[in-house]
Amino acid sequence: MMSNQDVVVMLDFKGNLTTAKSDARNRHVIYGQSLKNLSKGSPLRLVVISRGNLSKSDNSDSIDFHEIKCAKIDFLRFIVFGIGVIRRNGYLTRVVVSSDPWESFFIGKFFQIIIKPKPKLQLQVHADISDNKWRSANLANLLRSILQRYTFNHCDQIRVVSRNLQVYINSISQNKNIVTVPIPIIIPQKEIKKSPVKTKLLRIGFFGRIQKDRGTDVLFSLVSKLNCERKDFELFIAGKGSEESELRRNLQKTIGERRSHFLGHLSQTEVWESLSDLDVYLSLAPAESYGLGMREAIISGVPVIAVNSNGAIDAKNIFGEQKVKLIDPSISGASLSKVIDEVLANGSDPGFSQEMREQNLTHVDTLVKSWFDLARSSEGKEI
């Protein structure tokens, strides 16, 4: 059915917003509602086009989700069928949002060239491309770091998640239309209280992808050294990844099955519930641009111990050293034990957590406004 609706189209070729990813989709429903409220004089709708296992659509009052069945490398099919979705629904596309400045950029560029009138193109940057550790992690990242200089100069706007990324892109790009919008965290309206503690052991958490680039080697090293100093802790690991089997095997040999708990993939509600039960949260990725997990832990009232990264430094500067303690990966077991005791001695700060909840709400509005302003300046239309 033709709608002739002005829209912002978000391209999700990686499939992060499919039906199976309910938490991410729920976050974008909030974006869609905020965009609708902001543009109520001349309604602007959010449309998400994802790569999925089935071709289907799911429309609501404030957002349209469309999934296209295609393989992980079938860029052409995604482009052709994505353009078909736009044309069949009569969407008047004002902004195209690409989720990264590499593969997604070229998909977005095709959309921008084919769609008439020509929409604006926004690139989103989440990875810490300014960190040499990120660039040297693998060959793909090295090639991306070379390519991104071109992509930044051939889009209309760049959205980054940290001030550090904005400074870096300013230094390598002629494009000065850069907006800094941290990732909005969708927080439960009701405070989640800690469950009754079943043991007297310290509960240490490590949440996220269980992969080497998230610091699994550092995690095992730290746990091994800490275990030589004290046995009064247990480890809770949430997430899935390629290193899970090896990490599980090594931890069970080192601290035993009863003190190493693998929680698997958690829904967002389960993440908040599990965070509320922790005493300490570990963030060990060597390159971190923003640190969503760190911020979720802090909002939950859980202190963070992190290795040095741009994201961790930024979090420490914002929240203070009592909330975010930086350590070197080579720290001794005795020193790590002392750091843990220090952060625990500071206690929780419910007032601070509430303040962070309120501050976080502004990020949704800022992100949506970046789309609205781009749409207003798009070719052939003043909103």
N, C-alpha and C positions, 0 to 999 in steps of 0.2 A: 504494500500500500504506500503510495507516494505521500510524503509528509511535508516536503519543502521546509524542513526544520533546520535552522542554523545549529551546527554542531562542532564540538571539539572531538577529533578522532584520535584515540590512543592506540598505537600499534603494539601488540604484545606477541611478537613472533616466538619468544622463548616459552610461551605458554604459562606464564606466572599468574594469570587471571582466569583460568578455566574453571569450569564448574567444580572440579575437585579442590580448588584452592579457595575455600569458602572465606577464610580470614582475610585474604588479600582482596577478594571481591567485596566483602562487607566494607572494607576501608574505602573502596572506590565508590560504593553506593553513597557514602557520606560525602565524598568529593562531588558526586553528581548532584546531590541535594543542595550543597553549598553553592555550586555553580548556578543552579536553577534559581536560588534565592537572590544571588547577586545580580543576575541578569533578568529579573522578572519583568522589567519594562520591555525588553526585547529578548525573549527567552532563548537561552543558549543551552544545548543539551550535551551531555557527555556520552560518547559512544566508544566502546572498547571492542577491538577486533583481535582475537587471539588465535594462535595455532593450537588445535586440540585433536582429540581422537575421534570426534564426531562433528558433523556439520550441524549446528543448531543455533537458535537464538533465544534469548531470555530478556524480555523487556519489562521495565518497571516504570514507576511514576517519574523517576529522575534520571535513569540511566538505561542504555541498551547494551547488552552483551551479545556478541556474535562470535561463534567459534567456527574455524575453518579446518577441515580435516586435511592435513598434509604432513609430509615427513619433515624431520628436523632441518634438512638442507634444501627443501623445496621452496626456495625464495620466490620463484616465478609463480607457482601455483598460489602462494599466499597473496602476492600482489594482484594477480588477475581476479581471484575470487573476492579479495578484499575490496577492490574497485567495484566489483559486481554488487557487493553488499551495499555500498554507498549509493550506487545508481538505482538499485531496486527500491531502496527505502526513500529515495528522493532527498537524501541528506545534502544540505548546502554546507560543505565543509569549510570552516573558517580557519581552523588550526589543526595541524597534524603533530602529534607528540611521539617522538622516537625515544625508546627507553635507554639507548646508549649511543655514543658518538662513533660507532664502528659499523657492525653489520646492520643494526637497526637504522642507522643514518641513511644508508643506501636504499633501504626499503621505503623509508619516509620520503626520500628525494624523488623516487619514482611516483609515489602518490602525489607529491606536490607538483610534478611536471604534468601528470595526466589529468588531474582534477581541475575543472574550470568552474568558476573563476579560481585563480591560483590562491591556495591557502598559505598561511604562515607555517613555518617549521620550527618546532622547539626540540632541542636535544636535552636529554636528562643525563647527568653524570653522577653516579653513585660511588664507583670505585675510586680509590685514592691514586689517581693517575700522576700525582705530583711526587709520589714516594718512589725512590730508586728501587726499593725492595719489591714494589709492585711490578715495575718495568722489567726487572731481572728475574721474575718468578718463572717465566717460561717464554718460549719463542713467540707464542701468540700475543702475549702482552707487549713484547718488544715491537712487533709489527703494528699493533694497535697504537702504540705511543708515537710511531712515525705517521700513521694515517690520520690521527686525530687533529693534527695541525691543519690539514686540508678541511676536514669536516667542520671544525669550529668557525672557519671563515666562509662557509657556504650554508649557513642556517640563519634564521631570523632571531633566535633567542636561545640562550644556554641556561638551563636550570641546574644548579649545583646544590649539594647538601651541606656544604661547610664554607666558611669564609676562607679557609686555607686553599680550597680548590678554586675559588674565585680569583684569588691573588695569582695563583699559578697560571690559570687560563688567560688572564690579562697579560701575563708576561710572554705568552707564546702565540697569541691570537690578535688579529685586528678587530675582531668582533667584541665590542664593549657592552653589548646588551646581555648582561649576565645577571640573573637573579639568584639569590641565596635563600633557599627554603629547606630547612631540615625536614627529614621524613616525619610526617605527622604520626603520632602514636595514638592508636584508638584505645582509650583507657576505659575500663569498666566504670559505670556510673557509681556503683556501690564499692566501697573499700573491701578488699578481700582480706580476711583475717587469717592469721596463721592457724594451721591445724594443730591439735594437741601433739606435742613432741613425744615420739615413742621411745627415743633413746636420748642419752645425754651427750651423744657425739655431735661435734660441729658439722653442720651441713654445708658443704661447698658445692657450688653449681658451675657447670660449663654448658652453655646452651648455644645451638647453632649447627651449621653443617659440620659433620665429623670428617673433615678433610685436612690435609697438611697445611693448606694455605690459611686455615683458621687456627693453626697452632697446636695440633694434636701431639706433635713430637715434644713441644715445650710442656704441654700438660702432663705427659707421662714422666718427663724428667723432674718437674716440680713435685709431683705427687710422690715419686720415688725418694727424693731427698727429704721431703717433709715427713715421710713415713719412718725415716731413720731417726727423727727427732721426737716424734709423738705419734700415738696411735688413736687419739681421741677425735678422729674425724671420719666422715664418710663422703663419698663423691656422687653427685647426681648429674648425669649427662643426658641432655635432651637433644634430639635431632637424629638425622640419618646421614650417611655418607660412606665414601669408599674406604675410609680407614676404620670403620666401626669394628669389624671383626678382629683386626690386629690389636686395636686399642683395648677392646674388651678382654682379649686373651692376656695381654701384658698386665693390665690392671688387676685381673683376677689372680695372677701369679704374685703380684706385688703386695696388694692390700686385701686380697680375698674377695670372694663373691658377695659376702654379706655387707661389705663396705663400698662396693662399686655398683651403682644402680644405673642401668640404661633405660631411659623412659621412652625412647622412640620418638616419633613425630608427635608433637603436641598441637592441639588447636590453640587459638589465641586465648581462649578462656582458661584452658589447662596451663598455658604458659604463665598467666598471672597467678593462678593458684599455686603452681610449683615455685615461682619466684618468692611468693610470700612466705614459704616455708624455709627459705635458705637463710644462712647466717652470713655467707660471703659469696660473691659472684666473681668468676675469673673471666677476663677478656684477654686472649693470648694471640690474636692474629697479628703477624708482624707488620702488615699494612692495613690500616683501617681509616676510612675517610670520615666516618660519622659515628658508628658504634650504636646501632639501634638497641642491641641487647644491654649495653651499659646503661642507657637511658631508661629502659624498662626496669632494670634492677634498681636504679636510684629512685625512680618514682615509687617503687614498691618498698622503699626504705632499706634496701640491702646495699651495703658498701661494696665497692668494686676494687679488685686488685688487677692491674693491667700491665702488660708489657708496653714499652715505649712505641707509640705510633702517633701519627697526626691526630687521629680521632680521639685517642686516649688523652693526649695533651690538651686538646680542645675541651674535652669533658672535664678534665681537672681544673682548667682555667674558669670554666662556667660554674661548676658545682663545688669546687674547693677540694683541698687535699684530704680532708676528713672523709669525703665521699668517694674520691677516686685516688687510689695510691698506686704510683708507678713503680715498677720493679724491673730489674735487668733479668733476662732469661737465665743468666748464669748464677743467679743468687744462690747462696748456700741454704741448706735446709734449716739451720739455726736462725738465719736472718729472716727467712720466709715465715718461720713460726713466730718470730717477734713482730713482724708486720701484721700478721693475722690477729695477734693479741691486741695490737694497737688500734686497728680499725674496729674491732669488737668493743673495745673500751669506750669508743666514742658514742656508741648507742645509736638508736634510730631517732629520726626527727620528723614526726607526723606533719608538723606545720610546713616543713620544707617540701615534703612529698605533695601536699595539697597545692602549694605554690607552683610546683612544676607541672602538675595536672592542668592548672589554669593557663599557664604560659603555653603549653603544648597546643591548646585549642586554637591559638592564633595561627599556627602553621598551616592548617587546612585553608583558612581564609586567604592567606598570602599566596599559597600555591594556586588556588582557583583564580585569584585576581590576576596572576601572570597569564593565564589562558584567556581571561576576559579582555585584558588590555591588548593582547595580540589579536584576538578576534575583531576587536573594535578597529584595529588598524589594517585589517585584511583588505585585499583588492575588491573593489566593487561594493563594499558594504560598510556603513558606519552604524555601529550599535549604540 
